[in-house]
Amino acid sequence: MPRPSARAMRPAKPTSGRSLPVLGSTGAGAGAAGGFGAGASLFLNSPLKVFGNSNPGDLSKVVLIRDNNVIDDAGIVNKDILEKMLDEGIMKLSGMKFKEDAWAMIFKPDDILGIKTNVWRHLSTPTELEDLLREKAIGMGVIPENISVNDRGVKKDPVFQKSTALINVRPMRTHNWSGVGSLIKNYITFADKLPAYHPDSCADLATLYDLPMIKDKTRLNILVMLTPLFHGVGPHHFNKKYVWKYNGLIMGFDPVAVDSTGVRILQAKRKDYFQEDIPLNPPAKHVFLADTRHKLGTADPSKIELIKLGWQEDLLI
């Protein structure tokens, strides 16, 4: 079976035990953030019908998996539970019955693998998740020396320079320039001139996927929803008040569909917390435009097959 790719990484670190920021729990008041109209307003605060020619039969599969015990009250990640989530998610996403067959769709022994992480100091990709992805690749026969986990140094990283495969993995958060920092934006460190992608609320971030170091290499996208940041004001904003234990991962082969799903959850949390619709400011228009302008993937909720696994309480979608 051919391995999937989207038109859609630094050598492994020892488990550090670093904690994730946590505050309270998910709120129940928002209910499901479903419906196409809601999806449209998330990105552009636009009229309800914006994806004119949706074909309901053409769906992007996205897996949302959660576990109430994956993080403890101190914010420490349980690596064993996280691995179980990762394995169950990849099996459901790939359609494979056994985890070994599912991971064999993602990794091949001759791969040169870059795991594109995110090291933002307030909310970075968990070390445990980086290590698990590296371990899964090695288990499929990838040579350890041919694997690197990196963020800001990808352009000078010899493994990334020669890479044949990429995994895109990062936490979900609000962002002062692009509305959200999520998977599409995570590739910006591959660019020569980062400010070139900033105009119009980073509207054209999807063009990053045409860069030679990225194009046609992404095997898997994982949006980390363990402790998302749902609100903030100003550059580099962070306040634990606006972080909550969602305890989830969103996985998919289509980065736009994964990001779109994450944005819907974030907006639902904002509505629950503030008790009114407060749109992201700036809007996460780059997710919408990755679909309608750049044809990178699917942002339309009606064209996303969302599979929900595990803990269902306060799902928000």
One Martini backbone bead per residue (centre of mass of N, CA, C, O) as a GRO file, in nm:
protein
  317
    1MET     BB    1   0.095   0.036   0.025
    2PRO     BB    2   0.093   0.352  -0.015
    3ARG     BB    3   0.226   0.622   0.107
    4PRO     BB    4   0.149   0.900   0.250
    5SER     BB    5   0.093   1.250   0.146
    6ALA     BB    6   0.140   1.573   0.145
    7ARG     BB    7   0.147   1.854  -0.022
    8ALA     BB    8  -0.008   1.740   0.156
    9MET     BB    9   1.386   1.754   1.348
   10ARG     BB   10   1.722   1.683   1.636
   11PRO     BB   11   1.860   1.489   1.817
   12ALA     BB   12   1.771   1.297   2.053
   13LYS     BB   13   1.624   1.347   2.356
   14PRO     BB   14   1.597   1.319   2.664
   15THR     BB   15   1.385   1.277   2.900
   16SER     BB   16   1.292   1.562   3.097
   17GLY     BB   17   1.007   1.621   3.245
   18ARG     BB   18   0.868   1.841   3.129
   19SER     BB   19   0.620   2.070   3.163
   20LEU     BB   20   0.296   2.158   3.112
   21PRO     BB   21   0.071   2.386   3.087
   22VAL     BB   22  -0.190   2.435   3.336
   23LEU     BB   23  -0.564   2.480   3.342
   24GLY     BB   24  -0.782   2.310   3.439
   25SER     BB   25  -1.058   2.259   3.224
   26THR     BB   26  -1.288   2.185   3.029
   27GLY     BB   27  -1.569   2.317   2.881
   28ALA     BB   28  -1.928   2.260   2.834
   29GLY     BB   29  -2.093   2.510   2.714
   30ALA     BB   30  -2.032   2.500   2.395
   31GLY     BB   31  -2.009   2.241   2.271
   32ALA     BB   32  -2.053   2.199   1.949
   33ALA     BB   33  -1.841   2.320   1.668
   34GLY     BB   34  -2.033   2.302   1.431
   35GLY     BB   35  -2.067   2.370   1.118
   36PHE     BB   36  -2.002   2.563   0.851
   37GLY     BB   37  -2.049   2.850   0.946
   38ALA     BB   38  -1.844   2.844   1.176
   39GLY     BB   39  -1.596   2.786   1.001
   40ALA     BB   40  -1.595   3.049   0.844
   41SER     BB   41  -1.576   3.256   1.087
   42LEU     BB   42  -1.296   3.178   1.191
   43PHE     BB   43  -1.120   3.302   0.947
   44LEU     BB   44  -1.304   3.580   0.822
   45ASN     BB   45  -1.576   3.680   0.916
   46SER     BB   46  -1.783   3.559   0.718
   47PRO     BB   47  -1.993   3.438   0.539
   48LEU     BB   48  -2.125   3.127   0.553
   49LYS     BB   49  -2.078   3.093   0.234
   50VAL     BB   50  -1.749   2.999   0.084
   51PHE     BB   51  -1.759   2.697  -0.017
   52GLY     BB   52  -1.913   2.644  -0.309
   53ASN     BB   53  -1.787   2.325  -0.409
   54SER     BB   54  -1.870   2.098  -0.233
   55ASN     BB   55  -1.775   1.745  -0.182
   56PRO     BB   56  -1.891   1.508   0.032
   57GLY     BB   57  -1.717   1.259  -0.102
   58ASP     BB   58  -1.453   1.446  -0.039
   59LEU     BB   59  -1.246   1.337   0.218
   60SER     BB   60  -1.073   1.427   0.509
   61LYS     BB   61  -0.886   1.257   0.734
   62VAL     BB   62  -0.942   1.285   1.095
   63VAL     BB   63  -0.780   1.246   1.416
   64LEU     BB   64  -0.924   1.242   1.746
   65ILE     BB   65  -0.732   1.204   2.049
   66ARG     BB   66  -0.804   1.109   2.397
   67ASP     BB   67  -0.673   1.146   2.748
   68ASN     BB   68  -0.721   1.208   3.084
   69ASN     BB   69  -0.407   1.076   3.169
   70VAL     BB   70  -0.163   1.213   3.001
   71ILE     BB   71  -0.185   1.433   3.230
   72ASP     BB   72  -0.097   1.582   3.504
   73ASP     BB   73  -0.127   1.834   3.740
   74ALA     BB   74   0.189   1.922   3.663
   75GLY     BB   75   0.227   1.852   3.335
   76ILE     BB   76   0.299   1.555   3.304
   77VAL     BB   77   0.385   1.321   3.073
   78ASN     BB   78   0.255   1.013   2.966
   79LYS     BB   79   0.416   0.808   2.757
   80ASP     BB   80   0.241   0.554   2.740
   81ILE     BB   81  -0.023   0.695   2.669
   82LEU     BB   82   0.081   0.848   2.424
   83GLU     BB   83   0.149   0.596   2.260
   84LYS     BB   84  -0.136   0.484   2.246
   85MET     BB   85  -0.253   0.723   2.094
   86LEU     BB   86  -0.066   0.709   1.848
   87ASP     BB   87  -0.138   0.420   1.758
   88GLU     BB   88  -0.445   0.453   1.732
   89GLY     BB   89  -0.438   0.687   1.533
   90ILE     BB   90  -0.275   0.547   1.297
   91MET     BB   91  -0.470   0.317   1.252
   92LYS     BB   92  -0.721   0.486   1.181
   93LEU     BB   93  -0.593   0.655   0.954
   94SER     BB   94  -0.486   0.397   0.776
   95GLY     BB   95  -0.667   0.121   0.830
   96MET     BB   96  -0.511  -0.047   1.031
   97LYS     BB   97  -0.494  -0.315   1.264
   98PHE     BB   98  -0.182  -0.270   1.295
   99LYS     BB   99   0.076  -0.077   1.403
  100GLU     BB  100   0.304  -0.180   1.218
  101ASP     BB  101   0.151  -0.126   0.951
  102ALA     BB  102   0.103   0.173   0.994
  103TRP     BB  103   0.405   0.267   1.023
  104ALA     BB  104   0.491   0.144   0.741
  105MET     BB  105   0.348   0.384   0.586
  106ILE     BB  106   0.548   0.613   0.696
  107PHE     BB  107   0.805   0.422   0.719
  108LYS     BB  108   1.135   0.371   0.578
  109PRO     BB  109   1.451   0.248   0.592
  110ASP     BB  110   1.559   0.482   0.368
  111ASP     BB  111   1.503   0.713   0.535
  112ILE     BB  112   1.518   1.074   0.571
  113LEU     BB  113   1.439   1.224   0.885
  114GLY     BB  114   1.221   1.498   0.965
  115ILE     BB  115   1.134   1.648   1.277
  116LYS     BB  116   0.904   1.903   1.306
  117THR     BB  117   0.915   2.116   1.553
  118ASN     BB  118   0.861   2.307   1.871
  119VAL     BB  119   1.038   2.562   2.094
  120TRP     BB  120   0.854   2.725   2.239
  121ARG     BB  121   0.886   2.801   2.572
  122HIS     BB  122   0.574   2.786   2.663
  123LEU     BB  123   0.492   2.572   2.399
  124SER     BB  124   0.614   2.277   2.338
  125THR     BB  125   0.708   2.000   2.216
  126PRO     BB  126   0.707   1.710   2.347
  127THR     BB  127   0.958   1.501   2.418
  128GLU     BB  128   0.795   1.238   2.417
  129LEU     BB  129   0.699   1.269   2.120
  130GLU     BB  130   0.965   1.287   1.979
  131ASP     BB  131   1.071   1.010   2.080
  132LEU     BB  132   0.845   0.833   1.964
  133LEU     BB  133   0.891   0.896   1.665
  134ARG     BB  134   1.176   0.792   1.658
  135GLU     BB  135   1.110   0.503   1.753
  136LYS     BB  136   0.921   0.429   1.520
  137ALA     BB  137   1.129   0.459   1.295
  138ILE     BB  138   1.335   0.254   1.401
  139GLY     BB  139   1.127   0.016   1.404
  140MET     BB  140   1.121   0.051   1.067
  141GLY     BB  141   1.456   0.090   0.999
  142VAL     BB  142   1.563   0.355   1.068
  143ILE     BB  143   1.840   0.529   1.088
  144PRO     BB  144   1.940   0.722   1.343
  145GLU     BB  145   2.129   0.916   1.167
  146ASN     BB  146   1.848   0.972   0.979
  147ILE     BB  147   1.759   1.150   1.237
  148SER     BB  148   1.578   1.462   1.305
  149VAL     BB  149   1.522   1.717   1.558
  150ASN     BB  150   1.367   2.030   1.459
  151ASP     BB  151   1.345   2.392   1.400
  152ARG     BB  152   1.543   2.661   1.370
  153GLY     BB  153   1.778   2.453   1.221
  154VAL     BB  154   1.694   2.317   0.944
  155LYS     BB  155   1.876   2.454   0.717
  156LYS     BB  156   2.156   2.333   0.875
  157ASP     BB  157   2.056   2.044   0.865
  158PRO     BB  158   2.167   1.758   0.720
  159VAL     BB  159   1.907   1.591   0.730
  160PHE     BB  160   1.712   1.801   0.611
  161GLN     BB  161   1.873   1.849   0.346
  162LYS     BB  162   1.825   1.515   0.277
  163SER     BB  163   1.539   1.467   0.297
  164THR     BB  164   1.244   1.237   0.240
  165ALA     BB  165   1.108   1.303   0.527
  166LEU     BB  166   0.820   1.434   0.715
  167ILE     BB  167   0.731   1.559   1.040
  168ASN     BB  168   0.451   1.738   1.175
  169VAL     BB  169   0.500   1.890   1.509
  170ARG     BB  170   0.266   2.074   1.724
  171PRO     BB  171   0.132   2.315   1.903
  172MET     BB  172  -0.154   2.486   1.995
  173ARG     BB  173  -0.201   2.846   1.917
  174THR     BB  174  -0.203   3.157   1.952
  175HIS     BB  175  -0.142   3.447   1.721
  176ASN     BB  176  -0.045   3.771   1.636
  177TRP     BB  177  -0.021   3.726   1.305
  178SER     BB  178  -0.205   3.432   1.236
  179GLY     BB  179  -0.394   3.356   1.498
  180VAL     BB  180  -0.229   3.080   1.452
  181GLY     BB  181  -0.021   2.818   1.578
  182SER     BB  182   0.051   2.569   1.343
  183LEU     BB  183   0.130   2.360   1.095
  184ILE     BB  184   0.168   2.554   0.860
  185LYS     BB  185   0.358   2.752   1.027
  186ASN     BB  186   0.590   2.550   1.115
  187TYR     BB  187   0.755   2.591   0.825
  188ILE     BB  188   0.894   2.881   0.839
  189THR     BB  189   1.202   2.788   0.901
  190PHE     BB  190   1.258   2.728   0.584
  191ALA     BB  191   1.285   3.015   0.530
  192ASP     BB  192   1.474   3.290   0.433
  193LYS     BB  193   1.218   3.507   0.465
  194LEU     BB  194   0.996   3.548   0.703
  195PRO     BB  195   0.855   3.836   0.649
  196ALA     BB  196   0.726   3.749   0.368
  197TYR     BB  197   0.478   3.593   0.541
  198HIS     BB  198   0.320   3.839   0.706
  199PRO     BB  199   0.124   3.946   0.530
  200ASP     BB  200  -0.199   3.939   0.584
  201SER     BB  201  -0.191   3.737   0.824
  202CYS     BB  202  -0.035   3.511   0.675
  203ALA     BB  203  -0.200   3.412   0.414
  204ASP     BB  204   0.062   3.246   0.249
  205LEU     BB  205   0.181   2.987   0.403
  206ALA     BB  206   0.129   2.751   0.194
  207THR     BB  207   0.387   2.813   0.013
  208LEU     BB  208   0.593   2.648   0.178
  209TYR     BB  209   0.520   2.367   0.029
  210ASP     BB  210   0.718   2.457  -0.228
  211LEU     BB  211   0.964   2.400  -0.095
  212PRO     BB  212   1.221   2.184  -0.145
  213MET     BB  213   1.238   2.082   0.168
  214ILE     BB  214   0.907   2.001   0.149
  215LYS     BB  215   0.807   1.893  -0.106
  216ASP     BB  216   0.642   1.591  -0.080
  217LYS     BB  217   0.736   1.491   0.242
  218THR     BB  218   0.480   1.470   0.409
  219ARG     BB  219   0.349   1.207   0.619
  220LEU     BB  220   0.277   1.370   0.898
  221ASN     BB  221   0.024   1.521   1.115
  222ILE     BB  222   0.062   1.686   1.447
  223LEU     BB  223  -0.164   1.825   1.671
  224VAL     BB  224  -0.111   1.960   1.979
  225MET     BB  225  -0.382   1.912   2.245
  226LEU     BB  226  -0.306   1.916   2.551
  227THR     BB  227  -0.224   2.255   2.598
  228PRO     BB  228  -0.381   2.493   2.484
  229LEU     BB  229  -0.387   2.823   2.339
  230PHE     BB  230  -0.682   3.054   2.324
  231HIS     BB  231  -0.534   3.332   2.429
  232GLY     BB  232  -0.417   3.667   2.322
  233VAL     BB  233  -0.196   3.965   2.346
  234GLY     BB  234   0.042   4.006   2.147
  235PRO     BB  235   0.358   3.946   2.136
  236HIS     BB  236   0.435   3.653   2.283
  237HIS     BB  237   0.195   3.548   2.416
  238PHE     BB  238   0.134   3.448   2.773
  239ASN     BB  239  -0.122   3.266   2.969
  240LYS     BB  240  -0.235   3.030   3.187
  241LYS     BB  241  -0.533   3.119   3.180
  242TYR     BB  242  -0.530   3.018   2.847
  243VAL     BB  243  -0.496   2.721   2.953
  244TRP     BB  244  -0.581   2.371   2.873
  245LYS     BB  245  -0.693   2.037   2.935
  246TYR     BB  246  -0.745   1.839   2.651
  247ASN     BB  247  -0.577   1.573   2.582
  248GLY     BB  248  -0.469   1.591   2.265
  249LEU     BB  249  -0.477   1.465   1.924
  250ILE     BB  250  -0.414   1.564   1.581
  251MET     BB  251  -0.452   1.361   1.286
  252GLY     BB  252  -0.291   1.376   0.949
  253PHE     BB  253  -0.236   1.425   0.594
  254ASP     BB  254  -0.392   1.701   0.621
  255PRO     BB  255  -0.303   2.011   0.738
  256VAL     BB  256  -0.567   2.170   0.698
  257ALA     BB  257  -0.767   1.983   0.841
  258VAL     BB  258  -0.625   1.989   1.112
  259ASP     BB  259  -0.626   2.295   1.159
  260SER     BB  260  -0.930   2.337   1.132
  261THR     BB  261  -1.002   2.166   1.377
  262GLY     BB  262  -0.839   2.328   1.586
  263VAL     BB  263  -0.988   2.599   1.548
  264ARG     BB  264  -1.268   2.504   1.635
  265ILE     BB  265  -1.186   2.437   1.924
  266LEU     BB  266  -1.078   2.712   2.005
  267GLN     BB  267  -1.342   2.870   1.956
  268ALA     BB  268  -1.514   2.707   2.156
  269LYS     BB  269  -1.348   2.783   2.405
  270ARG     BB  270  -1.391   3.088   2.386
  271LYS     BB  271  -1.698   3.080   2.414
  272ASP     BB  272  -1.701   2.941   2.689
  273TYR     BB  273  -1.525   3.148   2.846
  274PHE     BB  274  -1.669   3.434   2.739
  275GLN     BB  275  -1.979   3.394   2.649
  276GLU     BB  276  -1.877   3.457   2.348
  277ASP     BB  277  -1.808   3.568   2.034
  278ILE     BB  278  -1.449   3.572   1.979
  279PRO     BB  279  -1.257   3.636   1.748
  280LEU     BB  280  -0.986   3.600   1.603
  281ASN     BB  281  -0.686   3.822   1.660
  282PRO     BB  282  -0.627   3.744   1.403
  283PRO     BB  283  -0.732   3.571   1.160
  284ALA     BB  284  -0.706   3.230   1.027
  285LYS     BB  285  -0.676   3.266   0.699
  286HIS     BB  286  -0.451   3.062   0.608
  287VAL     BB  287  -0.632   2.813   0.626
  288PHE     BB  288  -0.846   2.888   0.421
  289LEU     BB  289  -0.635   2.963   0.184
  290ALA     BB  290  -0.508   2.680   0.157
  291ASP     BB  291  -0.762   2.601   0.001
  292THR     BB  292  -0.885   2.834  -0.196
  293ARG     BB  293  -0.594   2.931  -0.314
  294HIS     BB  294  -0.368   2.669  -0.278
  295LYS     BB  295  -0.465   2.364  -0.258
  296LEU     BB  296  -0.348   2.192  -0.004
  297GLY     BB  297  -0.645   2.153   0.127
  298THR     BB  298  -0.896   2.104   0.386
  299ALA     BB  299  -1.127   2.336   0.562
  300ASP     BB  300  -1.396   2.211   0.525
  301PRO     BB  301  -1.596   2.047   0.745
  302SER     BB  302  -1.776   1.891   0.522
  303LYS     BB  303  -1.474   1.755   0.416
  304ILE     BB  304  -1.443   1.617   0.704
  305GLU     BB  305  -1.332   1.322   0.862
  306LEU     BB  306  -1.416   1.289   1.196
  307ILE     BB  307  -1.235   1.105   1.437
  308LYS     BB  308  -1.336   0.994   1.765
  309LEU     BB  309  -1.121   0.926   2.041
  310GLY     BB  310  -1.188   0.845   2.352
  311TRP     BB  311  -1.219   1.108   2.532
  312GLN     BB  312  -1.542   1.299   2.539
  313GLU     BB  313  -1.520   1.519   2.729
  314ASP     BB  314  -1.532   1.826   2.624
  315LEU     BB  315  -1.478   1.833   2.301
  316LEU     BB  316  -1.592   2.095   2.117
  317ILE     BB  317  -1.694   1.906   1.826
   0.00000   0.00000   0.00000
